[in-house]
Amino acid sequence: MRYGVLNAPAHFDVHQSGTVSNMGTQGSMYDNLIRRNPLDSGQTIIPDLAHSWEIAKDGKTYTFHLRKGVVFHDGAELTSADVKATFDRIRKPPKGVSIPRTPLFSTVSDITTPDKYTVQFKLSESRPVSFMMGAFASGWNIIVRKKTLEDNNYSLRDIKDYPGTGPFRSVKRVDKEVWVMERHKDYWNEGLPYLDGVEFYHLAPFSPELGRALLGGKLDYARLLDPVSAKKVKETEGMDSTAYFQSVIQAVWINNAKKPFDDP
């Protein structure tokens, strides 16, 4: 599938990011502990790398049970040590690392690994279950290898294809042009992915270039079309477009050091 999406990120550390420049492409290479259900627009939370979980009655202990036999793209098996290392870094980032979702885990006082496939989160005080489960299920909280973090001094900003457990793995990337990925043949979710590969083409959101590439048949799918292109797509036989609500901040900063914006 040829996909047109912004993918010229300032760095490659998904945990430290908050933009589709990272998630739009890298999200396909990784899995979460748990995730939001794509079949009901994320209204419910479903298993991902954890197949089941228990929550203590006092709301202070969350225990997750991992799938067995899950392997990273480099062949290493996923274990509870990887999940612990991932969330330890998210909740308490090392010096020089800034993770926007750290505050979500402010009450997590300890993370333990009773065995190879069990990870336990202990809270200093309870939080609403919906809040904590939503925090764990955030798409940005991808699970990475403990060794990957250790080998790179706990910052992945300059590492473009660190191993994940996701349905696709990186083949090559041409900066500001294309990111080519292939099917992860050992993906744990049997029967998935359906695609043999994805080619992510870097095209600016709402740009005429993005719309032209889709309408010209150079792309199969595009995200953030300009309104004119979206209208033309709907009028084109065999094509369709849709609009959907998204939680996002779009902002414009005014340079108030220059006229006329220097005058309140």
C-alpha positions in Angstrom: 0.0 0.0 0.0 1.3 3.4 -0.9 0.4 5.9 1.9 0.8 9.6 1.7 1.5 11.0 5.2 3.8 13.5 6.9 6.9 11.5 7.9 9.8 13.9 8.2 10.2 13.8 12.0 12.7 15.9 14.0 13.8 12.7 15.6 12.8 9.0 15.8 12.0 8.5 19.5 8.3 7.8 19.6 8.1 8.1 23.4 9.5 11.6 23.2 7.2 12.6 20.4 3.7 14.0 20.0 3.3 14.3 16.3 2.0 12.2 13.4 5.5 12.7 11.8 6.5 9.8 14.1 3.3 7.9 14.8 2.0 8.0 11.2 4.9 5.8 10.1 6.6 4.3 13.1 3.3 3.2 14.7 3.2 0.3 12.3 6.4 -1.2 13.6 5.4 -1.5 17.3 2.8 -2.8 19.6 1.4 -1.6 23.0 0.8 -3.4 26.2 -3.0 -2.9 25.6 -4.7 -0.8 23.0 -7.9 0.9 22.0 -10.2 -1.1 19.8 -10.1 0.1 16.2 -13.5 -1.6 15.5 -15.4 0.8 17.7 -13.3 4.0 17.2 -11.4 3.3 20.4 -14.3 3.3 22.8 -13.1 0.1 24.4 -9.7 -1.2 25.4 -8.6 -4.6 24.2 -5.5 -6.9 24.6 -2.4 -6.3 22.6 1.0 -7.6 23.9 -0.8 -8.4 27.2 -3.6 -10.9 26.7 -5.2 -10.4 30.1 -5.0 -8.3 33.3 -6.3 -7.9 36.8 -6.9 -4.8 38.8 -6.8 -4.9 42.6 -10.0 -3.9 44.4 -8.2 -0.9 46.0 -7.1 0.3 42.5 -3.5 0.3 43.5 -2.1 -2.7 41.6 -2.4 -3.5 37.9 -1.2 -6.9 36.8 -0.7 -7.7 33.1 0.0 -11.1 31.6 2.0 -11.1 28.4 1.6 -13.3 25.4 4.3 -16.0 25.0 6.4 -16.4 21.9 6.2 -12.8 20.8 9.4 -11.8 19.0 11.0 -8.5 18.1 12.1 -7.8 14.5 15.6 -8.8 15.5 14.4 -12.2 16.7 14.6 -11.6 20.5 11.7 -12.7 22.6 9.5 -10.1 24.3 9.6 -10.5 28.1 8.3 -8.6 31.2 11.8 -7.0 31.5 11.2 -5.1 28.2 7.8 -3.8 29.4 9.3 -2.7 32.7 12.2 -0.9 31.1 9.8 0.8 28.7 7.5 2.1 31.4 10.3 2.9 33.8 11.7 5.3 31.2 8.2 6.8 30.5 7.4 7.4 34.1 10.9 8.6 35.1 12.8 9.8 32.1 16.6 10.0 32.4 18.3 13.4 32.2 18.0 14.9 28.8 14.9 12.9 27.9 11.4 14.6 27.8 8.3 12.4 27.4 4.9 14.2 27.2 3.0 11.3 28.7 5.1 11.1 31.9 2.5 12.8 34.0 0.0 10.1 33.3 2.0 7.7 35.5 2.8 10.1 38.3 1.3 7.7 40.9 3.1 4.6 39.7 5.5 4.0 42.5 7.0 0.7 41.4 7.0 -1.8 38.5 7.8 -5.4 39.2 8.2 -8.6 37.1 7.0 -11.6 39.1 8.0 -13.8 36.2 9.0 -13.7 32.5 5.5 -13.0 31.3 4.0 -11.0 34.1 4.4 -7.3 34.9 2.9 -5.5 37.8 2.3 -1.8 38.3 2.0 -0.5 41.9 0.4 2.9 42.6 1.1 5.1 45.6 -2.6 6.1 45.4 -5.4 5.0 43.2 -6.7 6.7 40.1 -9.9 6.0 38.1 -9.6 2.8 36.3 -10.6 4.4 33.0 -7.8 7.0 33.4 -5.1 4.4 34.1 -6.2 2.0 31.4 -6.3 4.9 28.9 -2.8 5.8 29.9 -1.5 2.3 29.3 -3.4 2.1 26.0 -2.1 5.4 24.6 -0.7 4.6 21.2 2.5 6.5 22.0 3.5 4.1 24.7 5.0 1.5 22.4 7.0 -1.4 23.9 10.7 -1.4 23.1 13.5 -3.8 24.0 15.3 -3.2 27.3 18.6 -3.9 25.4 17.7 -1.3 22.8 17.4 1.3 25.5 20.5 0.2 27.3 22.6 0.2 24.0 21.5 3.7 23.1 21.8 5.4 26.5 18.0 5.5 26.9 17.5 7.9 24.0 16.3 6.8 20.6 16.2 10.1 18.9 18.8 9.2 16.3 17.8 5.5 15.8 15.4 5.2 13.0 14.6 1.5 13.0 15.0 0.1 16.5 13.3 -3.3 16.7 9.6 -3.6 17.6 7.1 -6.4 17.7 4.7 -4.8 15.3 3.2 -6.0 12.0 5.8 -4.2 9.8 9.5 -3.8 9.9 11.7 -1.2 8.2 13.4 -2.0 4.9 14.8 1.4 3.9 14.2 5.1 4.4 15.0 8.1 2.2 14.9 11.2 4.3 11.9 13.5 3.4 10.9 11.1 0.6 9.8 7.6 1.4 9.9 5.0 4.2 9.6 1.4 2.9 8.4 -1.3 5.3 7.7 -5.0 4.8 5.5 -7.6 6.6 6.9 -9.0 9.8 6.8 -12.7 9.0 6.9 -13.7 12.6 4.2 -11.4 13.8 2.4 -12.8 16.8 -1.1 -11.9 15.6 -1.9 -14.9 13.3 -3.2 -13.9 9.9 -2.1 -10.3 10.2 -1.0 -8.1 8.6 -3.0 -8.5 5.4 -0.5 -6.3 3.4 2.9 -7.5 2.2 4.3 -4.0 2.8 3.7 -0.3 3.1 5.4 2.6 1.4 5.0 5.9 3.4 5.5 8.9 1.1 6.4 12.2 2.8 4.0 14.8 1.6 2.9 17.9 3.6 -0.6 17.9 5.1 -3.3 19.8 3.1 -0.8 20.4 0.3 -1.7 20.4 -3.4 1.1 17.9 -3.9 -0.6 15.4 -1.6 -3.9 15.7 -3.4 -2.4 15.5 -6.8 -0.4 12.3 -5.9 -3.6 10.6 -4.7 -5.8 11.8 -7.6 -3.0 10.9 -10.1 -2.9 7.3 -8.8 0.6 7.5 -7.2 -0.9 6.9 -3.8 -3.5 4.4 -2.6 -4.4 6.4 0.6 -3.7 9.8 1.9 -4.2 11.5 5.3 -5.0 15.2 5.8 -6.2 16.1 2.3 -7.0 19.7 1.4 -10.7 20.4 1.0 -10.5 20.9 -2.7 -8.8 17.5 -3.3 -11.1 15.8 -0.9 -14.1 17.1 -2.9 -12.5 15.9 -6.2 -11.9 12.5 -4.6 -15.6 12.1 -3.7 -16.5 13.0 -7.3 -14.1 10.4 -8.7 -15.4 6.9 -9.5 -13.7 4.2 -7.4 -12.5 6.7 -4.8 -13.8 8.0 -1.5 -12.9 10.3 1.4 -14.2 10.8 4.9 -13.8 13.3 7.7 -13.4 12.3 11.3 -12.9 14.0 14.6 -9.5 13.9 16.2 -8.0 15.2 19.5 -5.3 17.5 18.3 -4.0 21.0 18.8 -3.4 23.2 15.8 -1.8 26.6 16.6 -0.4 29.7 15.1 2.1 31.8 16.9 2.2 35.5 16.1 5.5 37.4 16.0 4.5 40.3 18.3 8.0 41.9 18.0 7.0 43.2 14.6 4.4 45.7 13.4 1.5 45.7 13.5 1.4 42.8 16.1 3.5 44.7 18.6 0.5 46.9 19.4 -2.0 45.2 21.7 
